[in-house]
């Protein structure tokens, strides 16, 4: 498989606009904290590297990936944000729990985004095992937190340009 050989976090083909004019929220699941902490750090560092002001980044945690939807909805009900980044990690186990959680989170994040007319970014790893999660949280396949932050900047900029 090609993904075994390269970092997936390649932005060389994409121009990332300045994040300076925008306000962001990062909602991070506490479950699988070693992974989600690395995703959070990747997202935060990427936003700041691209000009986001630290005071314009709201960071909060929720217990698990399932609660990312509620957390994003609470943020958008109470704060102004141009994009919300949801970060989590669900690792497949022996029961169908993985499938239910992944599906609910994907649909929930989409619904919150549509409800609030604000980009809500799916930065949730859905991996078969811990090694795949590590590889995507700053390992050999890059950091999906950075990718989520890039998506947030691009979508906030798109929304801004449509007004």
N, C-alpha and C positions, 0 to 999 in steps of 0.2 A: 504494500500500500504506500502511495506517495507521501502520506502524512507522517510516516515513520521516519522520513529523511529530512524534514525541514520544519522551520518555525512557521506557524500559520499566521502569526501576527506581523504581516508584511504590509506596510503602508506606502511603499515606494511608488505605487501606481495611483495614489490618492493624495489630493491636496487637502490638508486639514486647515480650515479657516481658524482665525483667532477665536479663542473661547472667552476673551475678555468681556464682551458685552453681555454674557449670559450668566444665569443663576442655575446651579445644578443641585440635585439631591442624590446621594448615594445611599441606598438601602441595602444592608448586608445581612445575610443570614448568619447566625451564630453556630448553627450545626455544621460540622466539618470545618471548624474554625481555622485550622492550619491552612486549608485551601482557600476559604473565603477571605481570610486575612491577606493572603498574597494577592488575590483578585482585587480586593479593596485598595491595597497599596499601589498596584499597577494602574488602577483607574484614577486614583487621586494624583499620582505622579504625572500621569499623562495629561490630565486636565490642567494642572499647574504649568507643566512644560509648554502647553499650548496657550497660555495666557490667562487662564481662569484665576480670578482673585480668590485667595483662601476664604475670605469672608463671604464669598458668594457660593460656597460649597457647604451644603448641609449634609452631615453624615449621621446616620442612625442605624441601629441594629434591630433585628427581629429574631425570634427564636429559631425559625427554620425557613427553608425555601417556600413552604406552603404559605407562610405569613408575609412573604414579599408583596403579594397583591394588596393585602390590607395596609401594609406600611406605606406603599406608594400612594394608595388612595388617601390615607391620613395626611400625608405630606401635601398632596394637591388640594385637599380640603382646607388646609390651614396655612400654607405657605405659598409664595410665588416661586415657581421653578420653571425654567425653559425646557428642562428635560430631567427625567428621573432615571437613574441607573439602578437596576435590581441585580444583585450579585448573590449567587448561591451555588451549592454543589449537592447533587443527588447522585449517590453511587448505587448501582444496581445490586440488589440482594437476591435472596432465594424466593421471595414472594412477589405478587403483582403490585405491591405498594409503590415501587419505583414508577410503574406506568401511570398509576393514578396521580401521584404527586406531580410528575413531569407534565402530564396533560393539563391538570388543574392550574398549575403555575403558568404555563404558556397561554392558556385561554384567559386566565385572570389578568395577566399583564397586558394582553391585547385589549381586554375590556376596559381596564382602567385608563389606558391611553386614549381610547375612543371616547369614553365618558368625559374626560377632562380636556380633550382636544390638545393634548400635550404628549410629546414623545416619552414613552416609558420603555426602557431598553431591557431586553432579555439577555442578561449576562449570567445565565445559570448553566453550569456544567452538568451534563447528564452522561455520566461515564459508566463503563462496565466495572471498573475497579479503581482502587486508590492510585495506582501507578499512572493510569490515564489522566486522572484528576491533577496529579502533581505535574505531569508533562504539559498541561494546559494552564497552569497557574504559576508561570514563570520558569517552567522547564523547557525541554527541547522543542516543544510546539508553541512557545511564546506565552503570552499572558492574555487570557481572554478578558481580563479586567481592562487592559489597555484597549482592546477591540471595542468593548462596550463604551468606554469613554470616547473613543473616536466616533462611534456611531451617534452618541449623544450630541457631540459638537456638530456633526454634520446635519443631524435632524433639527437641532435648535436653529442652526443657520438657515436651513431650508424653510422652516416655519417662519422665521424672521423675514426672509426674502419674499415670501408669499403675501405678506401684509402690505 
